[in-house]
C-alpha cells in the first residue's frame, strides 16, 4: 500500500515494500547504480566470507519463498526487475551502466527484492541481502 509522505505524495518512511523498490529502480541515476555496485563489492565480494554469507542468506530466503508457496510471484517480480534493468523496458540509466557495474547492481537489486518478498526472514538474513542495495536506498536497512 502506498503511504504518502509528509507532503502528501510518494512513499512515506513506513513503506518498505516491493512497490517502492520498483519505483526507486525507475528513478536511479547512474551514480546510484554505481553506489549499489560499490556496495556489492564492499558487502559481498570485498569480504573473505561475503560470498558465503550472501549465498547462505539467498538460500534461506528462497526456501522461505518455496515454503510459503509464492514461487510464481517471486519469479514474476524477478522478471519485472530484469525487464527494468536489461530488458525491453530497461531504463536509460541502467543501459548506461550496462556491464560489470550494471550486473553487480542488478544482482544486488534481485537480492533486495528477494529479502522483501520472502516471509518471516531472520533479520540477519534480511540485512545480508539488502546491504549492497541499501548503499543507494537506505530505507532497505530498516
LINVEN-V551925 format. One line per field, one symbol per residue. phi: phi as a letter, one per 40 degrees, with the letter a starting at -180 (. if undefined). burial: + if it has 16 or more other C-alpha atoms within 10 Angstrom, else -. A space follows every 50 residues. Layout:
# LINVEN-V551925
phi=???
burial=???
This chain:
# LINVEN-V551925
phi=.cbccdcgagbccccbbcdcccccccbccdcccccccccccccbccbdbd ccccccccccccccccccfbdccccccdcccccccaccbdcdcccccchd cccccccccccccccccccfccdccdccccdccccbbccccc
burial=----------+---++++-+++--++-+++-++++++++++-+++----+ --++--++-+++-++-----+--+--++--++-+++----++++--++-- +++++++++++++++++++-+---+++++++++++++-+++-
